[in-house]
Amino acid sequence: MYDGGLTSSPSNTASATTQSNTSTLTVSTQLITGDTLTGMYTELRNSTGQIAASSFSPATFVLKNGAQYTVGMGNFVTYIFDHWADTGSTTNPRPVSISSDTQLTAIYRDIGLVLSPSRGPAGTTVSVTGANNAYSPSTAVTLRWDGTALATITSNSTGGFSATFQVPSTATAGSHKVQATDGTHTHAALFIVGPNGPTTPQPPTSLTATTISSSQINLSWTAPSDNGGSAITGYKIERSQDNRTTWSIISSNTASTSTTYSDTGLSPSTAYAYRVSAINSVGTSVPSNIASATTQNAPVSVPQPPTNLTASAVSSSQINLSWTAPSNNGSSPLTGYKIERSQDNRTTWSIISSNTASTSTTYSDTGLSPSTAYAYRVSAINSVGTSVPSNIASATTQNAATLLSPTGLTASAVSSSQISLNWNAPSNSGSLVTGYMIERSSDGGITWSTKSNTGTSSTIYLDSGLSPSTTYTYRVSAMYGAEASPPSNTASATTQSSTYKLTVSTQLSTGDTLTGMYTELRNSTGQIAASSFSPATFVLKNGAQYTVGMGNFVTYIFDHWADTGSTTNPRPVSISSDTQLTAIYRDIGLVLSPSRGPAGTTVSVTGANNAYSPSTAVTLRWDGTALATITSNSTGGFSATFQVPSTATAGSHKVQATDGTHTHAALFIVGSSSAIALSNTSGNAGDLVKVTGTNFLPYSRITLYFDNTSLSGIRVGQGGGFAPNSNPASIETDSSGNFVADIQIFDRPTGSYNVKATDQSDSDTKSFTIAPGALLFNPTSGHAGTAVNFRASGFAASSVIAITLDGVPVVTSPASITSDLVGEFQGSFTVPTTSTIGLHQVQISDSGGNKYSNSFNVTSSSTPMFNVKTLVSGLSSPVGMAFIPDNGPGKDGSGNFMVIEQNGTVIVVKNNGGTFVTQAVPFVKIPNVQVYADAGLLGIAFDPNWVNTKLVYFYSTLNVAGVVKNEVFRYHATTDSSGNIIADTSVGQQIIVDKIPADVDHDGGHMKFDSQGNLYISTGDNYGYTASQDLTSLAGKLLKITPLASPNSNGLLYSIPSTNPFATNPNSSIRKEIYSYGIRNTFNFDIDSQTGKIYFDHVGQSAWESIVDTTNPVNLGWSNYEGPTVGNPQNVTNYKEPLYWYPHQGLEPTTGFAKDLEAITGGVFYHGSAYPSNLQGAYFFGDYGAGYIAALLSTDKNPPQADPVTGVPKGQVQTIMSGLTLAPTDMQVWNGEIYYVNLTGSISVLNYS
């Protein structure tokens, strides 16, 4: 060690051998009877599902260490795969990833001989069946029990047989082999003598305990030889520390068939004993044998010195110190720190604290002289001794200040237990004020108690834990270091009551009073808090979250809430004063169709069965005037028609039906009939169409249909499947019965299709005509011989497609193209090498004469074109990359970068003079990574100050002790003796943000630092539809935090930036890390290094992929909206329309692995000189399903244009590259070019040459 001129003696030496890059996997096979079996087909596939190798058992394969594979076993004749010997699992194929030579055994059963039952007590009668063709036809077959002949049977003409035998009365408990042989063919099965039905399993065997370190022991055992007739579902692990006298359960059920376990967090030099029991559906076995091990000793020494000591003057009499704890505590816990101070330019030192007796890494030195320089150093203390001192830090106290008071203090009650204070800082505050002292009085200012010294410059304070309905008085003093100013003015407030009344009444849509409807109040956990019948009165806790639900009864059906018009039932409610709600019901005892129209309209009227007396005269009235008399049928219902009186005035009119005992009513609105209008009535698949509805029922839910397919929003629980849902997800009319929504046109063959809107009694239909089109046709210019990619739709179904250039057929891929059942297809064609420079006409047509035309401009062979070059291959499901900023913040580094693989491996790629070479060892293999569809290791970001900190941050889905979560953590990098960049194991993993919700999909994970050192983190909605708008959850958000070198007073390694929108929100449940919300999922976003703009890739569900400007905090609208809206129809708070969007229909791949897959991926701002000048400042993005890269042009040079349908300004885009396979999944810029990740296992660069 070298530090400040002091050199220690050398440490002990240590050696290790690095692992091989590959290991051998051997797969053998065995019959369930224990007999050897060979020659079974064995197949190895890589992470993309391709066959890597195949053989016959015993099979040996060479696997890349840490890579993900699957091993599948084939069946042959009567030999059928049953389970894996090591786990008992029946999964086939099974996933496998190894880092050392590994042996697997697949257990097979022989269905050439089948016993029924296959277990029971001695004396059981057993039916035995020999499979057809398993034996020679018409041949004597001998049946044996453990080798002893039981009977001789003759096989039938197809070589099978059926017979029975009795289990010998002398048979002992356990497994016995039953064999059938004709001399040439032999088949066997097991019979287990024991109780009928499954039993608890036999215990595991061969338990061993192996010491790994001073804190870890690994266990290994063999699965039970008899699972009791029920599959093993897990193991119970017990541990003893008192020589096996008492046992504690360390895992009640591992919920896994794995036969290994790591016990961590143990004490050094301690003996532990273990035993393991097997678990099946019946119960738990007796324990296994006992295995013991003793953890290693933990060598102790004096600690390393603290680092990063800083000194900051906070007043004329106080200097605050901060430092980083030693990276090595000498294997003995720190007990405190020694603080020394010098006033003579570091010549002599005085001890101001010989031992702080605390592990806190901050210290305030008070009582100092103004305008005086002080130097400090700090040493760490453990049980062995005191370290050498840290670096030296100096500061000069401030000049003596005038102690001015805060002004303008105000107090306001925010709940029954909280009062919010606000004040103005003293005019001389600057850096002089180090905090504020809050004083409170509950007797009108006679006596005062000190509530808090805030320690911050914030002029907002929330006082909590107060009593309801109580008046409190406050005053505030400014703290100048250790000195307090005179108090401010006083301010008082009275806390709210702890409870308030909620009254819920009910009314019919006709305006008539309705009582007696069931009303239910539930608390925030979903439990029933109270119930009653309307009008119902409940007492609610002030500010607490509840839901109120209304029940239906007979013909009275809940319709909407009078105060909001919302049809949501139950509805959320939280009150801070006495509140009245009214639920509006409709009476389906009388239904009108239509329910609105002009005078003279013929109306069908239906009386519901059982709503009236059977076979009774029913009088129909219009505003009290009789229209007709009808006789109800035998079930008390009726159907009839009437004409709206020609004298009827515009507006609402009551229609009544009564039999003298039962009366039901409905409203008819005289006016224009219900109607919809489409913004455009013809176009292509994927087009955006605005649907405007007028004169439907007020406050009614609308369902839209395209070609008889519902577009209702599955994301709000209205069904509709995964067709492109309408926008908004839930469409409701306003008080006038009007609505506006937008829809996406489906992939359908050319022709006319209906667009329909309905409420409960009215509907209207309009027609939309689909014409041929191609949303992807790229490139449109290039050299002769260029391949042009296309994705077309709107053609005739199942039709042969022809493509010509200037009327001459061209070569296509595939060679023959036929549209599918919805008239869509994709492929490419080659511009003939003989084509002349200039514009050429391209025509795509089907056999029915439907055509789409475009043009291709042939350029000189010297004209640059975009092309791609693969730099690194052989990766396993790479999802992201980041260049190492090893030349400092804001500068291109050396070109070295890291790649993250979904399985948790972090690969280092080094730039060796323009050749990119994968480092021999990974940076780290992150433990406990949980891989699902969208889950795993998902994000990487380097500290911009890497040159000094060597910190790299990761985002991953983890499974820790059975709990699946997302987590942000960091590693400190170092180099080994070979110059490899690796994680520093002496520091280990440091958790930054823990317990981010996780699921199999939609886990987010992309991260970026801004120029101020703030870290932005994207999270997904976990395939849910509510968390994105829930400010108490971190799911479906863009988070913004400031990472810290050492834990703050809350024990966290991050702080909340003051610019976060909820940073000062008094509600403690709201997560202050949130910057933007309303997010479904994202794979990428970027922060422009030159402008600070933040563009966010918002992955859609089934309709739109979009890019949103999240430079300022916004609500992206999910799950209310997907894609652009017509005027934010649901008035979503802080909603931001997308800057650009593109559809699923008309663009999703029609063939191959990526069929029907589409997601916006990759995202990076471009500043460089390698590409055309019009791309400066552009945001490059891609779609890994559609396989293309595009550029959203700089809005400064290319202003967004108003979308003709929604009016939303839409950015201008240029398609750059197409025809990619599962790429890009991530993009980064280095040295003026864009590098991107291919999910298939490679890294490529986008060239322009």
ABEGO torsion letter per residue (X at the ends): XBBGGBBBBBBBBBBBBBBBABBBBBBBBBBAAGBBBBGBBBBBBBAAGBBABBBBOBBBBBBBBGBBBBBBBBBBEABBBABBAAAGBABOBBBBBBABBBBBBBBBBBAABBBOBABEBBGBBBBBBBBBGABBBGBBBBBBBGGBBABBBBBBAAGBBBBBBBBBAABBBEBBBBBBBAGABBBBBBBBBEBBEBBBBBBBBGBBBBBABAABBBBBBBBBABAGGBBBAEBBBBBBAAGGABBBBABABAGBABABBBBBGBBBGBBBBBBBBBBBAAEBBBBBBBBBBBBBBBBBBBBBBBBGBBBBBABAABBBBBBBBBABAGGBBBAEBBBBBBAAGGABBBBABABAGBABABBBBBGBBBGBBBBBBBBBBBAAEBBBBBBBBBBBBBBBBBBBBBBGBBBBBABAABBBBBBBBBAAAEAABAEBBBBBBAAGGABBBBABBAGBABABBBBBGBBBGBBBBBBBBBBBEABBBBBBBBBBBBBBBABBBBBBBBBBAAGBBBBGBBBBBBBAAGBBABBBBOBBBBBBBBGBBBBBBBBBBEABBBABBAAAGBABOBBBBBBABBBBBBBBBBBAABBBOBABEBBGBBBBBBBBBGABBBGBBBBBBBGGBBABBBBBBAAGBBBBBBBBBAABBBEBBBBBBBAGABBBBBBBBBEBBBBBBBABABEBBGBBBBBBBBGBBBGBBBBBBBGGBBABBAAAGAEGEABBBBOBABBBBBAAGBBBBBBBBBBBBBEBBBBBBBBAABBBBBBBBBBBBBABBOBABEBBGBBBBBBBBGBBBGBBBBBBBGGBBBBBOBABBBBBAAGBBBEBBBBBAABBBEBBBBBBBBAAGBBBBBBBBBBBAABBBBBBBBABBGBBGBABBBBBBAAEBGBBBAGBBBBBBAAGBBBBBBBBGGBBBBBABBABBBBGBBBBAABEBABBBBBAAAAAAGBBBBBBBBBBGGBBBBBBBBBBBBBBAAGBBBBBAAAEBBBABBGBBBBABGAEGBBBBBAAGBBBBBBBAGGBAAAAABAABABGBBBBBBBBABBBAAGBABBBBAABAAAABABAABBAABABBGBABBABBBBBAAAGBBBBBBBBAAABBBBBBAABBBBAGOAABBEBBBGGAAGBBGBBBBABBBBABGABBABEAABGBBBBBEEBBBBBAABBAAABGBBBBBBAAAGBBBBBBBAAABBBBBBAAAGBBBBBBBBABBGBBGOBABBBBBGGBBBBBBAAGBBBBBBBX
